[in-house]
Amino acid sequence: MSRRRLLGQHTLIDPTVVNAIVEAAELKGDEVVYEIGTGSGVLTERLCKAASRVISSEIDEELYNAALSRLNYPNLTLVKGDGFELDVEFDVFVSSLPYRCSSRFVRWLVGKRFKRAVVLLQKDFVDKLLAKVGSKYYRAVSVLAQYAFNVSPIMSVPPDAFTPKPKVHSSVVVMTPKPNIHLSCEVMKTVYKLFALRKKKVSTALKILTKDVDFACLTRDLLEKRIATLTPSEAIKLAELLVRQYDRTL
């Protein structure tokens, strides 16, 4: 198996999809665009023609070197490395992300300030982002995405839009940040801990996750709920309470 397959990289080759992604970014010509995963550079090239500045990162050395040789745009900065680890300020995020990076991407995006993100993701993952409370696809990432962003799917993408063809369908989504959202890494991690117990009642989950803590501030109705039936706001508030309790018991 090639290293790119191990990295979960499938190169987008359909110009119709590329054009739809760039159009959804609504670039006015004065924005800084950040892309994680330069890949073949097809999307990068279109972004360079529409944005004031493009910063594109690529972790694969072979792909990075190929992009350096092929892409010659004065407004393009190519960076070799893990794009999630770079300290970059941007207005718009645009990317066809490796599928293995999807959950990490959402957690990373929560901590950023930006206008909009246009991302090509696996359809099954998008189903989780949009999942209704209590449904089988409703997970911790659903809570984070729905609490922090407005998520709108705009296009379904078949496997033959990529090379090599993935075994799954994909979707293009636009994510815009909701105002005044601040989530610490500790709170996000705690949401995942809660949803590892998604079938448990809140009261039972709290007993598993913490000891000798008084949760008298929680209503009986909330304590009787299953974790999987918590709304995003309820799940975040519970996670924040747990983090505060953890800090007090250290």
C-alpha positions as CSV (number, residue, x, y, z in Angstrom):
1,M,0.0,0.0,0.0
2,S,1.3,3.4,-0.9
3,R,2.1,6.0,1.7
4,R,-0.6,8.3,0.3
5,R,-3.2,5.6,0.8
6,L,-2.0,5.2,4.4
7,L,-2.4,9.0,4.8
8,G,-5.9,8.7,3.5
9,Q,-5.2,11.0,0.5
10,H,-7.4,10.9,-2.6
11,T,-6.7,13.6,-5.1
12,L,-9.7,15.6,-6.3
13,I,-9.6,15.7,-10.2
14,D,-13.2,16.8,-11.1
15,P,-13.1,20.5,-12.3
16,T,-16.8,20.9,-11.6
17,V,-16.3,20.1,-7.9
18,V,-13.2,22.3,-7.7
19,N,-15.2,25.2,-9.2
20,A,-18.0,24.6,-6.8
21,I,-15.7,24.7,-3.8
22,V,-14.1,28.0,-4.9
23,E,-17.5,29.6,-5.7
24,A,-18.8,28.5,-2.2
25,A,-15.7,30.3,-0.7
26,E,-17.2,33.6,-1.9
27,L,-13.8,35.1,-2.4
28,K,-13.8,38.9,-3.0
29,G,-10.1,39.1,-3.9
30,D,-8.8,40.6,-0.7
31,E,-8.9,37.5,1.6
32,V,-6.2,35.3,3.0
33,V,-7.0,31.6,2.2
34,Y,-5.6,28.7,4.1
35,E,-5.5,25.2,2.6
36,I,-4.4,22.0,4.4
37,G,-3.3,19.4,1.9
38,T,-1.9,20.9,-1.3
39,G,-2.1,17.5,-3.0
40,S,-1.8,17.8,-6.8
41,G,-2.4,21.6,-6.6
42,V,-5.5,21.7,-8.7
43,L,-7.6,23.4,-6.0
44,T,-4.6,25.5,-4.9
45,E,-4.2,26.9,-8.4
46,R,-7.9,28.0,-8.6
47,L,-7.6,29.6,-5.2
48,C,-4.5,31.6,-6.2
49,K,-6.6,33.1,-9.1
50,A,-9.4,34.2,-6.8
51,A,-7.7,35.2,-3.5
52,S,-5.3,37.9,-2.4
53,R,-3.1,35.4,-0.7
54,V,-3.0,31.6,-0.4
55,I,-1.2,29.6,2.2
56,S,-1.1,25.9,1.4
57,S,0.5,23.2,3.5
58,E,1.4,19.7,2.5
59,I,2.8,16.9,4.8
60,D,3.8,14.6,2.0
61,E,7.3,15.4,0.7
62,E,6.8,14.2,-2.8
63,L,3.6,16.1,-3.3
64,Y,5.1,19.2,-1.7
65,N,8.1,19.1,-4.1
66,A,5.9,18.6,-7.1
67,A,3.8,21.6,-6.1
68,L,6.9,23.7,-5.7
69,S,7.9,22.9,-9.2
70,R,4.5,23.3,-10.8
71,L,2.8,26.2,-9.0
72,N,4.3,29.5,-9.7
73,Y,2.1,32.2,-8.2
74,P,3.4,35.3,-6.4
75,N,0.5,35.2,-4.0
76,L,1.1,31.6,-3.0
77,T,3.1,30.4,0.1
78,L,3.7,26.7,0.2
79,V,4.6,25.1,3.5
80,K,5.8,21.6,4.1
81,G,4.5,20.1,7.3
82,D,1.4,19.3,9.4
83,G,-1.0,22.1,8.5
84,F,-2.8,21.7,11.9
85,E,0.4,22.5,13.7
86,L,1.1,25.8,11.9
87,D,0.4,29.2,13.4
88,V,-1.6,30.7,10.5
89,E,-4.1,33.6,10.5
90,F,-6.6,33.4,7.6
91,D,-10.0,34.7,6.5
92,V,-11.3,31.6,4.7
93,F,-10.3,28.0,5.0
94,V,-10.7,25.8,1.9
95,S,-9.6,22.2,1.7
96,S,-10.1,18.7,0.4
97,L,-9.0,17.0,3.6
98,P,-7.7,13.5,4.0
99,Y,-10.6,11.5,5.6
100,R,-8.5,10.5,8.6
101,C,-8.2,14.2,9.6
102,S,-11.9,14.9,9.8
103,S,-12.4,14.9,13.6
104,R,-9.1,16.6,14.2
105,F,-10.1,19.3,11.7
106,V,-13.3,20.1,13.6
107,R,-11.5,20.4,17.0
108,W,-8.8,22.6,15.3
109,L,-11.4,24.9,13.6
110,V,-13.2,25.6,16.8
111,G,-10.2,27.5,18.1
112,K,-9.8,29.7,15.0
113,R,-11.1,33.1,13.9
114,F,-12.3,33.1,10.3
115,K,-15.2,34.1,8.0
116,R,-16.1,30.7,6.5
117,A,-14.7,27.3,5.8
118,V,-15.4,25.2,2.7
119,V,-14.4,21.6,3.1
120,L,-14.7,18.4,1.2
121,L,-15.3,15.6,3.7
122,Q,-16.5,12.0,3.7
123,K,-20.3,11.8,3.5
124,D,-20.6,9.6,6.5
125,F,-18.7,12.2,8.6
126,V,-20.9,15.0,7.3
127,D,-23.9,12.9,8.4
128,K,-22.3,13.0,11.9
129,L,-21.9,16.8,11.8
130,L,-25.6,17.2,10.9
131,A,-27.0,14.4,13.0
132,K,-30.1,15.0,15.1
133,V,-29.9,14.7,18.8
134,G,-30.3,11.0,19.9
135,S,-29.8,9.6,16.4
136,K,-27.4,6.8,15.6
137,Y,-24.9,9.3,14.0
138,Y,-25.0,11.8,16.9
139,R,-21.6,11.8,18.5
140,A,-19.2,14.2,20.3
141,V,-18.1,15.7,17.0
142,S,-21.8,16.5,16.3
143,V,-22.0,18.4,19.5
144,L,-18.9,20.4,18.8
145,A,-19.8,21.2,15.2
146,Q,-23.4,22.2,15.9
147,Y,-22.5,24.2,19.0
148,A,-19.7,26.2,17.3
149,F,-20.8,26.4,13.6
150,N,-23.6,26.7,11.1
151,V,-23.0,23.7,8.8
152,S,-24.5,23.6,5.4
153,P,-23.9,20.8,2.8
154,I,-23.9,22.2,-0.7
155,M,-22.8,19.3,-2.9
156,S,-22.5,15.5,-3.0
157,V,-19.4,14.2,-4.6
158,P,-19.1,10.7,-6.1
159,P,-16.0,8.5,-5.8
160,D,-15.0,9.0,-9.5
161,A,-14.2,12.7,-8.7
162,F,-11.0,11.4,-7.1
163,T,-7.9,9.4,-8.0
164,P,-7.5,6.9,-6.6
165,K,-11.3,6.4,-6.2
166,P,-12.3,6.1,-2.5
167,K,-14.8,3.5,-1.5
168,V,-17.2,6.1,-0.1
169,H,-19.1,9.2,-1.3
170,S,-18.1,12.7,-0.1
171,S,-19.8,16.0,0.5
172,V,-18.8,19.7,0.3
173,V,-19.9,21.7,3.3
174,V,-19.7,25.3,4.3
175,M,-19.0,26.0,7.9
176,T,-19.5,29.5,9.4
177,P,-18.6,30.3,13.0
178,K,-21.3,31.2,15.5
179,P,-20.6,34.4,17.5
180,N,-19.0,34.4,20.9
181,I,-18.1,30.7,21.1
182,H,-15.1,29.8,23.2
183,L,-14.3,26.2,23.9
184,S,-11.1,25.1,25.7
185,C,-9.3,21.9,24.7
186,E,-10.2,20.5,28.1
187,V,-13.9,21.0,27.5
188,M,-13.7,19.4,24.0
189,K,-11.9,16.4,25.4
190,T,-14.5,16.1,28.1
191,V,-17.3,16.0,25.5
192,Y,-15.6,13.0,23.9
193,K,-15.3,11.4,27.4
194,L,-19.0,11.9,27.9
195,F,-19.9,10.4,24.5
196,A,-17.8,7.4,25.1
197,L,-20.6,6.7,27.6
198,R,-23.4,7.8,25.2
199,K,-25.8,5.0,26.2
200,K,-25.5,5.8,29.9
201,K,-27.7,8.1,31.9
202,V,-26.0,11.4,32.8
203,S,-26.1,10.4,36.5
204,T,-24.3,7.1,35.8
205,A,-21.8,8.8,33.5
206,L,-20.9,11.3,36.1
207,K,-20.2,8.6,38.7
208,I,-17.9,6.9,36.2
209,L,-16.1,10.1,35.2
210,T,-15.6,11.7,38.6
211,K,-15.7,11.0,42.4
212,D,-16.9,12.9,45.5
213,V,-18.4,15.7,43.5
214,D,-21.7,17.4,44.2
215,F,-23.8,18.0,41.1
216,A,-26.8,19.4,43.0
217,C,-27.0,22.2,40.5
218,L,-28.2,19.7,37.9
219,T,-31.9,19.0,37.5
220,R,-33.4,15.6,38.0
221,D,-34.6,15.6,34.4
222,L,-31.1,16.2,33.1
223,L,-29.6,13.5,35.3
224,E,-32.1,11.0,33.9
225,K,-31.2,11.8,30.3
226,R,-29.0,9.5,28.3
227,I,-25.8,11.2,27.1
228,A,-26.8,10.6,23.5
229,T,-30.0,12.7,24.0
230,L,-28.2,15.8,25.3
231,T,-28.5,18.8,23.1
232,P,-25.2,20.5,22.1
233,S,-25.7,23.2,24.7
234,E,-26.5,20.7,27.4
235,A,-23.5,18.6,26.6
236,I,-21.2,21.6,26.5
237,K,-22.5,22.9,29.8
238,L,-22.1,19.5,31.4
239,A,-18.5,19.3,30.1
240,E,-17.7,22.7,31.4
241,L,-19.0,21.8,34.8
242,L,-16.9,18.6,34.8
243,V,-13.8,20.6,33.9
244,R,-14.4,23.1,36.7
245,Q,-14.9,20.2,39.1
246,Y,-11.7,18.5,37.9
247,D,-9.8,21.8,38.5
248,R,-11.2,22.1,42.0
249,T,-10.2,18.5,43.0
250,L,-6.6,18.7,41.7
